[in-house]
Structures are given as structure tokens and as C-alpha cells.
């Protein structure tokens, strides 16, 4: 590693490197590691805006972190900060952005997209952009290998699923902590199989979380979230997964994640359809 400060150059050689440099992926770029987008057709358009206290005071609970489902596969977030800035953004299928992105600039596109949301009324109609708007297409990516000779990739360097449910936070903390513990054991003289003890572990968790991301955008998870009635035990198990407990094999929404989520969604739809049919015929 080379650092430069005040005209002086310093070189450091380490025994091992944990790359936690985020979405930029320092080692991925320097070593030419294979990192490919998933090709799921989603994109994100986001910015930070400036709001005055007077402006915020016009709206209900203006400091609440919130989101709006604009369409089945499009959602909007609003995250206000205490210094007057607010993070806003849209995430969803490329098709929802096509017309707005043709308007000429990211700022114009964001203003066009803001017309789609309803929950925040005109709160962001005339605010000042202080960062961005930025656009990232095909943001979901996976690195072909998470470890190599004397290095390991953690967090967004290893891959990124989706902004929904903040899965990046779960994987940043889990991968960083696990890498540090494994490296500590290795530096103490223990032989570590990084492929099985690190890479396979992280990928198995990512596979679980990917089910919840995909079923959010295809609607199955939304049908569960917004159902009028869901058994409490199902709620608790799903919340555990989204809280980052992706490796708890005693939870069927982990061990059988693909089948469990879709089966519950289908059960809810069939139950609700039956209730509507009874209501329509006057049966109880």
C-alpha cells in the first residue's frame, strides 16, 4: 500500500489485506477481479436535498424515516437528517425510469420521478439538491471470488443485493466481523479454509436474502407485509431474517426460504379470495 502526504510517499507491506472499501471496490479494480452485474433490470436514482425547519414543519412527522410503494416494483425512500439534509431515492425496474431519464439530466429526471410519489405530497417539489441526483443502473453485483492470496473482500466489495431492507448493512457487519476473526486465527498459526469458512458462509446468507429481495419486487412479500391478517409466528420469523439472522437454520424462513415465503403468500391470497367471494354472495 502506498500513501502520499505533504509530498512524501510511504509504502506499507502487510501480511494480509481485508478490503472494506465499499462499492468502489479497491482490490476489485486494482487486481482486475471479475465482478459482474446480476442483470435483473433494476436501477436507483437518488439524491440529498436541503430542507429548512420551517419547510419540514409543514408536514406530518417530518423526521420519520419512511418509504412509499409507488408500484409493485418501484419504491421511494425518505431519510431525514438532523442537519437539514434529507436522503431521497427511487429504486425499481428500469421501465419506470425510462421517460424521466429521457428528460435531459438527472436533476430533471428526479423531479419527474417525484411526481409519481403521493405519500409525501409536494414536500420535495422545490427543494435544493445538495448531492446528486445520481443514477446507478444494474446496481446488484456479485464478485466471482471473495478471497484470494492474502486478501478477502467484505461488504459491498464482495457484492451488493439491493437497498430494500438495508441488506448491505447486514452483510457488511457479518462479513467484516467474520473476516477479522478468521484472520486472527490465521495469524496465530491456524490453517484457515477461506473458501468454506468465509466465502461459502457469506454466499449462503446472500442466497437467503436474495429470496426476500426478489419476492419483494415480484409482489409475494408485499402480499405478506400488507395482508390484513398474518399469524404472529410467521411475522416474527420473517422479521428475524430481515434483521440479519440469515444463518439460523432452525427458522424455516431461512432453511426453506424459497418455498416458505411463496407458500405463505399463496395461502394469504387464496384465503383473501375466498373471503371476498363469500362477501360477494352474502355468505358468512
C-alpha positions as a printed Julia matrix, in Angstrom:
284×3 Matrix{Float64}:
   0.0     0.0     0.0
   1.28    3.48   -0.9
   0.2     6.69    0.81
   1.19   10.21   -0.18
   1.03   13.18    2.18
   2.75   16.58    2.1
   4.89   15.49   -0.81
   6.2    12.4     0.97
   5.49    8.84   -0.11
   5.13    5.98    2.34
   4.98    2.29    1.46
   3.48   -0.4     3.65
   3.53   -4.16    3.13
   1.07   -6.24    5.11
   0.72   -9.95    5.59
  -2.97   -9.83    4.67
  -5.5    -7.31    3.39
  -9.17   -7.07    4.31
 -10.78   -4.88    1.66
 -13.71   -2.96    3.1
 -13.58   -0.09    0.61
 -17.26   -0.32   -0.25
 -18.99   -0.06   -3.6
 -15.81    1.35   -5.16
 -14.05   -1.99   -4.72
 -10.37   -1.02   -4.48
  -8.92   -4.51   -4.9
 -11.56   -5.48   -7.43
 -10.28   -2.71   -9.7
  -6.56   -2.96   -8.91
  -6.41   -6.74   -9.42
  -8.96   -6.85  -12.22
 -11.19   -9.25  -10.29
 -14.3   -10.48  -12.05
 -17.27   -8.52  -10.76
 -20.43   -8.75  -12.82
 -23.9    -7.19  -12.55
 -26.76   -9.58  -11.9
 -28.76   -8.25  -14.85
 -32.09   -8.03  -13.01
 -33.16   -4.85  -14.81
 -33.32   -2.59  -11.75
 -31.85    0.83  -11.14
 -31.69    3.53   -8.48
 -31.98    7.31   -8.73
 -31.13    9.13   -5.51
 -30.04   12.45   -4.03
 -29.67   14.51   -0.89
 -31.78   17.64   -0.61
 -31.75   20.63    1.74
 -34.8    21.42    3.88
 -35.36   24.24    6.34
 -37.04   23.64    9.69
 -39.92   25.85    8.54
 -40.37   23.74    5.43
 -40.33   20.47    7.36
 -42.79   21.82    9.93
 -45.48   21.89    7.24
 -45.56   18.09    7.08
 -46.66   15.33    9.44
 -43.79   13.73   11.38
 -41.14   15.18    9.04
 -38.22   13.44   10.78
 -39.67    9.98   10.32
 -37.68    7.58    8.15
 -40.23    6.29    5.67
 -40.9     4.85    2.24
 -43.7     4.53   -0.29
 -44.52    1.65   -2.58
 -45.18    3.6    -5.78
 -45.74    0.48   -7.9
 -45.3    -3.24   -7.38
 -41.68   -2.99   -8.49
 -40.92    0.66   -7.65
 -40.45    2.27   -4.24
 -39.34    5.62   -2.85
 -37.39    6.34    0.34
 -37.16    9.41    2.54
 -34.47    9.59    5.25
 -34.22   12.98    7.0
 -31.07   14.03    8.9
 -30.85   16.46   11.81
 -28.64   18.93    9.88
 -31.39   19.77    7.38
 -30.39   17.31    4.68
 -32.71   14.52    3.56
 -31.8    11.46    1.53
 -34.4    10.59   -1.09
 -34.39    7.98   -3.8
 -36.32    5.72   -6.14
 -35.48    2.06   -6.73
 -37.18   -0.26   -9.16
 -37.48   -1.73  -12.62
 -35.81    0.25  -15.41
 -39.12    0.69  -17.2
 -40.39    3.09  -14.54
 -37.48    5.45  -15.16
 -37.34    5.45  -18.97
 -39.46    8.53  -19.6
 -37.93   10.55  -16.75
 -34.34    9.69  -17.72
 -35.02   10.94  -21.25
 -35.66   14.46  -19.88
 -32.02   15.51  -20.24
 -30.4    15.45  -16.78
 -30.53   13.53  -13.52
 -32.0    16.57  -11.75
 -34.82   16.83  -14.26
 -35.33   13.07  -14.08
 -35.61   13.17  -10.29
 -38.17   15.97  -10.45
 -40.19   13.94  -12.94
 -39.97   10.85  -10.74
 -41.07   12.84   -7.68
 -44.37   13.44   -9.44
 -45.04    9.71   -9.15
 -44.98    9.59   -5.37
 -48.07   10.61   -3.38
 -47.31    9.92    0.28
 -45.06   12.97    0.67
 -47.28   15.33   -1.29
 -45.25   18.34   -2.54
 -42.57   18.16    0.17
 -39.73   17.63   -2.3
 -41.15   19.6    -5.23
 -38.91   22.68   -4.93
 -36.08   21.68   -2.62
 -32.38   22.23   -3.32
 -30.22   19.29   -4.36
 -27.03   19.28   -2.29
 -25.71   15.92   -3.5
 -26.63   14.31   -6.78
 -29.01   13.19   -8.11
 -27.02   10.1    -9.02
 -28.14    7.15  -11.08
 -26.87    3.58  -10.78
 -28.12    1.02  -13.26
 -27.85   -2.71  -12.55
 -26.58   -1.99   -9.04
 -26.87   -5.65   -7.98
 -23.47   -7.27   -8.45
 -21.52  -10.27   -7.24
 -17.8   -10.94   -7.23
 -16.77  -14.26   -8.66
 -14.34  -14.93   -5.79
 -14.44  -13.34   -2.34
 -10.99  -14.47   -1.25
  -7.57  -14.81   -2.82
  -3.91  -14.99   -1.92
  -3.55  -12.89    1.24
  -6.78  -10.92    0.79
 -10.51  -11.09    1.41
 -13.36   -8.92    0.17
 -16.0    -7.75    2.65
 -19.2    -5.71    2.47
 -20.04   -4.1    -0.84
 -16.67   -5.13   -2.28
 -17.88   -8.72   -2.24
 -21.27   -7.86   -3.69
 -24.42   -5.83   -3.28
 -28.01   -7.07   -3.37
 -30.44   -4.2    -3.05
 -31.2    -1.1    -0.96
 -34.51   -2.52    0.24
 -34.32   -3.83    3.85
 -30.74   -2.47    4.09
 -29.24   -5.89    3.34
 -25.88   -4.19    2.75
 -25.64   -3.36    6.45
 -26.23   -6.99    7.43
 -23.54   -8.28    5.08
 -21.05   -5.51    5.88
 -21.17   -6.31    9.59
 -21.27  -10.09    9.22
 -18.55  -10.32    6.57
 -16.26   -7.81    8.28
 -16.54   -9.49   11.67
 -16.14  -12.98   10.27
 -13.11  -12.0     8.17
 -11.44  -10.36   11.18
 -12.0   -13.41   13.4
 -10.72  -15.83   10.76
  -7.66  -13.69   10.1
  -6.92  -13.51   13.83
  -6.92  -17.3    13.95
  -4.7   -17.48   10.86
  -2.16  -15.01   12.24
  -1.99  -17.17   15.36
  -0.84  -20.07   13.19
  -4.07  -21.88   12.44
  -4.76  -23.09    8.89
  -7.93  -21.46    7.58
 -10.01  -22.71    4.66
 -11.26  -19.3     3.49
 -13.45  -20.85    0.81
 -15.57  -22.92    3.2
 -15.33  -20.84    6.37
 -15.82  -17.44    4.77
 -16.96  -17.44    1.15
 -19.47  -20.28    1.38
 -20.88  -18.79    4.59
 -21.4   -15.33    3.09
 -22.87  -16.68   -0.15
 -25.35  -18.88    1.73
 -26.63  -15.83    3.62
 -26.83  -13.83    0.41
 -28.9   -16.59   -1.19
 -31.41  -16.37    1.66
 -31.67  -12.58    1.49
 -31.96  -12.69   -2.3
 -35.26  -14.57   -1.91
 -36.69  -11.71    0.15
 -35.44   -9.1    -2.32
 -36.82  -10.94   -5.34
 -40.18  -11.66   -3.69
 -40.45   -8.0    -2.7
 -40.23   -6.92   -6.34
 -42.45   -9.68   -7.73
 -45.08   -8.95   -5.08
 -45.16  -12.09   -2.95
 -43.51  -10.47    0.06
 -45.66   -7.36   -0.3
 -48.76   -9.54   -0.18
 -47.5   -10.85    3.16
 -46.47   -7.45    4.53
 -49.7    -5.69    3.67
 -52.13   -8.5     4.44
 -54.83   -7.65    6.96
 -54.11  -10.79    8.94
 -50.88  -12.81    9.26
 -50.15  -15.26   12.06
 -47.76  -13.72   14.58
 -45.25  -16.58   14.39
 -44.81  -16.0    10.64
 -44.24  -12.29   11.23
 -41.62  -12.93   13.88
 -39.68  -15.42   11.77
 -39.64  -13.17    8.72
 -38.59  -10.15   10.78
 -35.71  -12.21   12.2
 -34.45  -12.87    8.69
 -34.68   -9.23    7.64
 -32.88   -8.25   10.86
 -29.87  -10.21    9.65
 -30.31  -13.67   11.19
 -29.68  -15.32    7.85
 -27.85  -18.36    9.14
 -30.38  -19.59   11.73
 -31.27  -22.98   10.26
 -33.94  -23.53   12.93
 -36.02  -20.83   11.24
 -37.97  -22.35    8.31
 -37.92  -18.94    6.62
 -34.15  -19.44    6.44
 -33.78  -23.16    5.86
 -36.66  -23.28    3.35
 -36.67  -19.61    2.36
 -37.69  -20.02   -1.27
 -40.67  -22.29   -0.64
 -41.74  -20.78    2.69
 -42.19  -17.2     1.52
 -44.04  -18.09   -1.67
 -46.22  -20.67    0.08
 -47.3   -18.15    2.73
 -48.06  -15.52    0.08
 -50.16  -18.0    -1.89
 -52.03  -19.08    1.24
 -52.86  -15.46    2.05
 -54.08  -14.77   -1.5
 -56.3   -17.88   -1.53
 -57.73  -17.03    1.9
 -58.47  -13.44    0.91
 -60.02  -14.52   -2.4
 -62.29  -16.93   -0.53
 -63.35  -14.2     1.88
 -64.12  -11.82   -0.98
 -66.16  -14.48   -2.73
 -68.2   -15.13    0.42
 -68.73  -11.42    0.95
 -69.93  -11.01   -2.63
 -72.51  -13.77   -2.24
 -73.58  -12.69    1.24
 -72.3   -15.9     2.85
 -70.55  -15.83    6.23
